[in-house]
Amino acid sequence: MNILVIGSGGREHTFAWKLSQSKKCKNLYIAPGNAGTDAIAKNVNVAVDDFEGIKNLIIDKSISLVIVGPEAPLVDGIRSFLLADNRLKHLKIVGPGTEGAKLEGSKDYAKNFMNTHKIPTAASKTFTKDTLSEAREYLRTVSFPIVLKADGLAAGKGVIICQGLREAVVTIDKMLAKRMFGAASERVVIEEFLSGIELSVFVLTDGKTYKILPEAKDYKPIGENNTGPNTGGMGSISPVNFAQGEFMKKVEERVIIPTINGLKKDSIDYKGFVFIGLMNVKGDPYVIEYNVRMGDPETEVVLPRINSDLVDLMVATADGTLSDIKLEINPHTAATVVMVSGGYPDEYEKGIPISGLDDLVENTIIFHAGTKKSKNQIVTNGGRVLAVTGLGETMQEALDKSYELVSKIYWENVYFRKDIGHDLNTLV
């Protein structure tokens, strides 16, 4: 079949890499793609928010299956837009509709969903500009640190941890009164701070049944030892040593099953990925957030561990036949190190030539994120530029492979964290 992946990052390159291995994939298109996807698929210069352009592409190329990579088009209703056209009524789409996408599009909606369906999460209250004075008063009653979250999509930047009352009051004023994150912070969720270690759990559902994909741990802060501002992700590991056995049983029973049942109970037709951001608090799972698509850079360690045909999985998800598919997972470890432009996550240059991309190391894969071709050369085109994945029987072996390849790749002002996985070495 002809397949379209929507997006341009490392996540979408990883999908393209895995889908292209299937004999059932005839022609693979990526909109808009990057320099990495260009080598294995057909990049089409259509933006992720150009719904009309995407629809025309699907019709023109006789595309049967669409996989939506990023969250914004899902929240903006791309599924219902495409299926509203009679010419596309048989189109298979992996990605929820507008109602399901609210789980990521609105923190307040997600909190209400969790509370309604008794899914463990941190205590919280939501405020608007009109209730700003009440928010200030509420902050005087809470324990610190406290978490302030912009309700809407804020490109991963809408979460601020405040250590004390003064900082929290100043921040809530900026978010609500001064629209610090634009429309995303018209509502702000004030949430209890949970102390523990984070984990990403990925579930694929056809709305009736589900498959638990390999879990992962990612590293958000720019600096080593998890210091400095948050980024889109500086690296990831899968499997996660503490997320096995009894803990994962709790995750399935307390979080995954109530989530899938909640979607059914609320009559939300959900076909796609549920990315559950969890906190392991003394052995008990609490949901920090839902995302309605795969994570990045977690996809770069999750998909390499799936032995099953990804086209089969995606078609079964879209068709509602996921229970017929056997999910086979490779027990080996995948480790990803993200290479970024100097200055990221703040200002950085683009268009810098990259060298060393052909110096491959056994059991490694380079996934492109912010790259493009310019005059027959691959150059930087974003903050997060490459995700370098290593595979091994142990975490250390996978990390050694990844860092060996990272050491061969260079561009001016390149930066990467040298301590990915460091915290997992101290855990049982």
N, C-alpha and C positions, 0 to 999 in steps of 0.2 A: 504494500500500500504506500501511498504518498503521505508523508508526515510533515507537520509544521511544528517547530518549537519557537515560542515567542520569548524573546529576551536577548541579552547581549553579554552576559557575565560568565564567570567560571561555572556557575550552576548549569547554565544552558550549554556550555561546551561539554560538560560532563554528560548531560543527557544525550547530546549529539554523538559523543564517543560511544556510549553504551547502546543507543538505538541503532547506530550504523553497523554494529556487530550482528544484528539479526538478519536472517535470510528473508524475513517478512517485510523488511524495509526496502522499498523500491527506490523512491526519491525522497531525500531529506532536505527540508528547507529551514532556515533560521532567519527570523526577522527581529532585529537587524543583524545580529551575530557579531563576530569579532574576527581577528586574524587567525585564531585557532580553529574556529568552526569553519572558516573558509577552506581549510585544507581537507575537511571530511564531509562537507555538506555544501549546499548552495545558499550563500548569504543573499538576502533580499533587503534592500534599503527601505524598509517600512518600519516606522517607529511603533513602540509598544502601545502608545495611546492613540494611534491612527486606526480606529476600529473599521472605518470604511475601507481603508487601504488593505487591512488584514482580510476583510471579507472578500474583496476583489481578488486578492492573492489566492485564497482558498478555492474560489470558483475557477479562476484561471488555470491553476495547477492541479485541479481535481484532487484536492487534499481530502483524505478520509479521517485523519486523526490529528487533533491539535493538543499540544501540551503547553499550558501557560506557565512560564517560569516565575516572573515577579508578581508581587502582591497588588500593585496599583491597578493594573487592568482588571483583575478579579474584583477588587473592591468597587471599581467603576462600572462593573456590570457587563464585561465582555461576553460572558456565556449567554446571557439572555439576549444580548444584541445580535449575536450570530444565529442563535436558534430561532429568532423571530422571523428570519428570512426563510420562506418555504423551500427555496433551493438548497438550504442547508439543514433541513429537518432530520436527516440521517447522519449528520456529522457527529463524530465521536470527540468529546472534549474532556480532558482531564483538568479539573479545576472547578471549584464550587460556584454556584450562582451568587447573586447579590446578597441574599439573606445569610447564606453560610459564610460568605466573605466578611461579614460584620464581626465575626469572631476575631479577626485581625484588625479590621477597619475601625473598630470602636472598643477601647479598653473597658468602657462602662458596660457595653453590651456583653462582652466576654465575662465580666465579673458577675453580671446578673444571671447569665447562663450557668456559670459554675455554682453560684449560690442556690439557684433553682434546682439543679440536679445533684446537689450535695457532693460536689467535687472539691477536694481540699485545696484551699488557696488562702492567701494572706487577707486579713481583715482590711476593709477599705471603705471610703466614702467619696462621692463624686460632687464636684462643685463647678459653678459657672461664674461668669463675670457678675451676674446679678446676685450671686450668693457669696461674693468675695469676702465680705465682712464675717460671714459665718465660717468660711474656710480658715480665716485668721484665728478666730476663736477656737475652732476645732484643733488647730495646731498646738494650742496651749494645753490641750488635754492628752496629747499622745506622747509615747516614748520615742526617744531618738536613738539612732538615726531613723529617718523616715524617707519614703520614696514618693516622688511626685512624677506622675505620668501624664503626658499629653494624651487625650482621648483618641485622637485620630492618627493617621500615618504621618510620621515625621522623619522618614529615612533613617530610622535607627537612632535618632538623636533626641527623642522626646522623653527620655527617662533621666531624672536627676535625683541623686541621693543626697539628702541634706543632713548634716551632722548635728545641727542645733536649731533652736527656735528662730533666732534672728535671720539665719541663712534661709530657712524655710519660708518665712514671711516675705522676705525680699523676692525669693524665687517664685512664689505663688502669685505675687503682684505682677512680675514680669510675664509669667505665662498667661494669666487671665486678662489683666488690664492692658498690658502692652503687647499682647499677641506674639509672644516670644517665638512660637512655632506656627504662626499664622492660624489658619482655620483649624489646624490639628489641636491647638490648645484653647479652643473656645470652651471646652470642658476639660477639667483636670481631675484625675483620680489620685487621692491621697491614700497611700497604701502602707501597711505595716511592713517593716524591714525584716526579711527572713535571713537568718544566718545559717550558712551551710555551703554545699558545693553544687554547682549548676550542672545540668545535663540536658541534652536534647533527645527527645524520643520521637520517632517518625512512624506514623501510621498511614497506611493506604486503605481507603474505604470506598466501596461502591454504593454506600448508603444503607446497605443491609448487613454486610459482613465486613471484616477487616483483616489486614495482615500487618504484623509488627515488623518494621524494617530494622536494619542494624541501628543501634543507638550511637550517639557521638557526643563528644565534648568539644566546644569551641573556645577560643581565647579572644575576647573582645578588646581589652585595652591595648593601646599602641606600644606601651613600654614593657620591658621584662619585669617579672614578678608582679604582673597585672597592675602596672602603674600607668598613670597618664589617662588621657581621654579615650572614650570608647570609639571603636571603629566598626566596620561591617564584619570584621573577623580576621584575625592574624594567623590562624591555624586551627587544626582540628585533629581529633584522634577517634578511631573506632576499631574494636569495641572499647568500652569504658570498664575498667576493672571492678569498680564498686557497683556497677549496674548489672548484676547477675543474680540468679537464684531468687532468694526471698525478697529482695528489694524490687526486682522486676515483676514478681508475682503481685506485690502491693500496687505497683504502677498499673498493671493490667486490671486488677480488681477494683481499685479505688478511683482510677483516672480514665483509662481507655474505654472500658465497658460502659461506665456512666456517660462518657462523652458521646459515644456512638448511639447509645440508647436515648440520650437527650436530643440528639439531632432527629431521631425518628419520632420521639414524643412531640417535638415542636414542629413536626412536618417540614423539616428542612431537607430538601433533596440534595444530598452532598455526595459528589463523585470527585475524589481527588485526594490530596495529601492533607493530613492534619499533623502539623509540627507542634509538639507540646514542649514548651520550655519549662523545665522542672527544677526545683531545689530539693536536694536531699538534706532534710533537717533531722539529724540524729537517726537516720535509717528510715524516715517516713517521707513520702513524696508530696510536695505541694506544687501546684501549678502557678508559675509566674505569668505565663502568657500563652496564648494560642497564635500560631501563624497558619495560614491556609495554603501554603506552598512549601516546597523544600527549602532548607536553609542553604546559605552560602557563607563559609566554605564547607559546611557539613556534607553537602551533596558529593563533594570531591573525595570523601572517605566512605560514604554510605554506598553509592552505586558500584564502586570497584569491588565491594564485598558481596554483591548480589550475583549469584551464578545463573539465575533464571533469565529467560529471554525477556527483556524489558518491554518489547512490543506486545508480547502476550499479556503481561501485567497491566499495561496501559489500556489495551483494548478491553480486557475483562473488567477493569475499573469503570470505564465508560459505559459498558454494556450491562453492568449489574451482575456479572458472572464470576466475581473474584473468588468465590468459594471453590470453583472448579480448578483453580491454579495452585500448583505446589510452589511455595517460595523456598528456594535453596540459597543458603547463606554460607559464604566462605569463612572458616573460623580464623583465618589469618588476620593480622592487624594492618590497617591503613593509617598513615600519618601524613597530614598536609601542612606545609609551611607556605604562608602567603608572602609574596615579595611585593613591596609597595614603593610608590614614588616618594622621594624625600619631601618632607613637609606635610604629607598626609597624616591625620585627617583634616588638616587645615589647607592652606594654599600649596599647590604643587605645579610643576611644569608638565606639559604634555609634548608629545612628538619627539621623545629622546630615543635614539636607536638602541635596540637590545641585541647583545651578542651572546653566543654560547647555547642557543636554543637547539642546536644539532648535536651537542655533546651528551648524548643520552647515556643513562646508567641503567643497568639491568633492574627490572622490577620497579620502574618509576614511570610516572606519566606527568606531562606538563599540561595543565589546564589554563587556557588564556582567560583573563577577566577584562582588564582595561588595555586592550591592544588594537592596533589597526595596521593595515599595509599602507606604506607610503613610498612610492618610487621603488618598488620591488624589495623594500626592507620593512621589517616589523618594528614598529615604534610604540612607545607608551601612549595610552589614550585614556587614562583614568588614575585613580588613587591606588586601588588594589589592581595590580598589573598581572601577576601570575600566581597560580596555586600549584605548588609542586608536591605531588603525592608519591610516597614511597610505600612499598608493600613488603611485609616480612612476617616470619612466624611469631615474632615478639614485637612489642612496642618499640623497644630500643633498636631492633634491626630495621624496622620500618622508618624510624626517625633518622637513623644513620644513612639509609638510602636517599631519603628526601634531602637531607643537608648536604650529602655528597654532590647531588645534582645542583642544588642551590648555589654551591661554591663555584660552579662552572659558568653560571649565568651572570651577566653584568650589564648595567647601564648607569649612567651618571646619577649619583645620589640615591642609589638603590638602598632599601632598608628592609630588614626582616628581623623577627624575634628569634633569639637563639635558645629559648627555653621552653618551646612547645612540649607539653607532656610532663614538665618538671614536677608538677604537683601530684600527678598520678603515681609517681615513683614512691611517694610516701604513704600511699593508701593500700590497704589490703583488698 
